[in-house]
Amino acid sequence: MQLVQRSKRVLEAHLSGTSVRALSGSMVAYEGQVTFKSAGFGGGAGVVAGLKQKATGESLSLMECTGHGVVYFAHDAAEVTILDLGGETLQVESEQLMLLAGNLNTNVTFAGVRGVSSGQGLFTTTVTGHGQVALLSRGGPLIHLEVSPQYPLVVDPDAFVCARGQLTQSFDMDVSWRSAIGQGSGEAFSLRWAGNGVVSIQPAER
């Protein structure tokens, strides 16, 4: 199975008796003998996964594409970026995940609590294993920002797409910059990343 960047907004999956999992509704055309079926959502499988989906709302509706041929994928004219995973774990915003190829597992993990006053839990989708992941970004291509122990990174959660490496995440409630640009909110927060790794953001907010 091979992924090919057809254009900055269209991805090709070349299937030779293999399969890929893709965001439901993202197939725009295909050639050859290819079958499609539901592959659940990106929180794993079984009863526990269903409970996570209900509790978190972090759902990802996937379809499995299998056969011989070429399948073309796109979604809402967003730009597509292919990332290679070599056994590490990718933390990703589920709305930005379009395609999974290879031996990859997905899950939903607890990321922390958003503010003491609300007590609202936050969750993130994780992708682990060996293979390729196709991510969506709006407003332009993904921007990859390096994080080091000397330079932690603070990110607007509406711009966050994914993170990988030896990183720890926390919540930064000092969001005076939001008030300065007219986006102040009593429950506003930012994501703070520390350690060694790469955080990818999109140049547009959700």
C-alpha positions in Angstrom: 0.0 0.0 0.0 1.3 3.4 -0.9 0.1 6.9 -0.2 0.8 9.6 -2.8 0.2 13.3 -2.5 -1.9 14.0 -5.6 -2.0 17.7 -4.7 -2.0 19.7 -1.5 -5.7 18.9 -0.9 -6.0 15.5 -2.5 -4.4 12.2 -1.4 -4.1 8.9 -3.3 -4.0 5.5 -1.7 -2.7 2.8 -4.0 -4.1 -0.5 -2.9 -2.7 -3.9 -3.9 -4.9 -6.3 -1.9 -4.4 -4.1 1.2 -6.6 -1.7 3.1 -6.6 1.8 4.7 -8.9 3.4 7.2 -10.1 6.9 6.3 -12.5 9.5 7.6 -16.0 8.6 6.6 -17.1 10.7 3.6 -13.5 11.6 2.6 -13.4 9.3 -0.5 -14.0 11.5 -3.6 -13.2 9.0 -6.3 -11.7 5.5 -6.9 -10.5 3.2 -9.7 -10.4 -0.6 -9.6 -12.0 -3.2 -7.4 -12.3 -1.5 -4.0 -14.9 -2.3 -1.2 -15.9 0.0 1.6 -17.2 -0.7 5.1 -17.6 1.0 8.4 -14.5 0.8 10.7 -16.1 2.2 13.8 -14.5 5.3 15.4 -11.0 6.2 16.5 -11.2 5.2 20.1 -10.3 1.6 19.8 -12.9 -1.2 19.6 -15.5 -2.9 21.8 -17.6 -1.9 24.7 -14.9 0.1 26.5 -14.3 2.2 23.3 -18.0 2.9 23.1 -18.1 4.1 26.6 -15.1 6.4 26.0 -16.9 7.8 22.9 -20.0 8.5 24.9 -18.1 10.0 27.9 -15.7 12.2 25.9 -17.5 13.1 22.6 -14.1 12.5 21.0 -15.4 10.4 18.2 -13.9 9.7 14.8 -16.1 7.9 12.3 -13.9 5.8 10.0 -14.4 3.6 7.0 -12.1 0.8 5.8 -11.2 0.7 2.1 -9.9 -2.7 0.8 -9.0 -4.1 -2.6 -6.9 -3.4 -5.7 -6.9 0.1 -7.2 -6.5 3.7 -6.4 -8.7 5.7 -4.0 -8.7 9.5 -3.9 -9.4 11.3 -0.6 -10.1 14.9 0.2 -12.2 16.7 2.9 -13.7 20.2 2.8 -10.8 21.5 0.6 -8.5 21.3 3.6 -4.7 20.8 3.0 -3.3 17.3 3.6 0.0 16.3 5.2 1.4 12.8 5.4 3.3 11.8 8.6 5.4 8.6 9.0 5.2 6.8 12.3 8.0 4.5 13.3 6.6 3.1 16.6 6.1 6.3 18.4 2.8 7.8 19.6 1.0 10.7 17.9 -1.4 12.8 19.9 -3.9 14.3 17.5 -7.0 16.4 17.4 -9.6 13.9 16.1 -11.1 16.5 13.7 -7.8 16.7 11.8 -7.3 13.0 11.2 -8.2 11.8 7.7 -6.4 8.5 7.0 -4.5 5.7 8.7 -2.3 3.3 6.7 -0.2 0.5 8.2 -0.1 -1.3 11.5 -1.6 1.6 13.6 -3.8 1.5 16.7 -6.0 4.4 17.9 -7.2 5.2 21.4 -8.7 8.0 23.5 -6.7 9.1 26.5 -7.4 11.5 29.3 -5.5 14.8 28.9 -6.5 16.6 32.1 -9.1 18.9 33.6 -10.0 22.2 32.0 -10.1 24.6 34.9 -11.0 24.0 38.5 -14.3 25.8 38.2 -15.8 23.7 35.4 -14.1 20.4 36.2 -14.6 19.5 32.6 -12.4 16.6 31.4 -10.4 16.9 28.2 -9.4 13.9 26.0 -7.1 13.4 23.1 -6.9 10.8 20.3 -3.7 8.8 20.2 -2.2 6.9 17.2 0.5 4.3 17.9 2.5 1.9 15.7 4.2 1.7 12.3 2.6 3.3 9.3 1.4 6.6 7.8 -1.1 9.1 9.0 -2.7 11.8 6.8 -3.7 14.9 8.7 -5.9 17.8 7.7 -5.1 21.5 8.2 -7.1 24.6 7.4 -5.8 28.0 6.3 -2.6 26.5 4.9 -0.1 23.7 5.4 0.8 22.4 8.9 3.3 24.4 10.8 5.8 22.2 12.7 7.2 23.8 15.9 10.1 22.2 17.8 9.9 21.9 21.6 12.9 21.7 23.9 13.4 21.7 27.7 14.8 25.2 27.4 11.9 26.4 25.2 8.4 25.1 26.2 5.6 25.9 23.8 2.2 27.4 24.4 -0.4 26.8 21.8 -4.0 28.0 21.2 -6.1 24.8 21.5 -8.1 25.8 18.5 -5.0 25.8 16.3 -3.5 22.6 17.7 -3.4 19.6 15.4 -0.9 17.0 16.7 2.2 16.4 18.9 4.8 13.7 19.1 8.0 13.0 21.0 8.9 13.0 24.7 6.4 15.7 25.6 4.2 16.5 28.6 1.1 18.6 28.3 -0.4 20.9 30.8 -2.9 23.7 30.8 -2.0 27.4 30.9 -4.7 29.6 32.4 -2.7 32.8 31.8 -4.4 33.8 28.6 -4.1 37.6 28.8 -3.3 37.5 25.0 -6.8 36.4 24.3 -8.3 39.4 26.1 -5.9 41.6 24.1 -7.4 40.4 20.8 -11.0 40.4 22.0 -11.4 36.7 22.7 -11.5 36.8 26.4 -13.4 34.0 28.2 -13.8 33.0 31.8 -12.9 29.4 30.9 -10.2 30.2 28.3 -7.0 28.2 28.4 -3.9 27.3 26.4 -2.0 24.1 25.9 1.6 24.1 27.3 4.0 21.5 25.9 7.4 20.8 27.6 10.2 18.3 26.8 11.6 17.2 23.5 9.4 16.8 20.4 7.4 18.5 17.7 4.0 20.2 17.9 2.1 20.8 14.7 -0.5 23.6 14.3 -2.7 24.9 11.6 -2.8 28.6 10.5 -6.5 28.8 11.2 -8.7 28.3 14.3 -11.6 25.8 14.6 
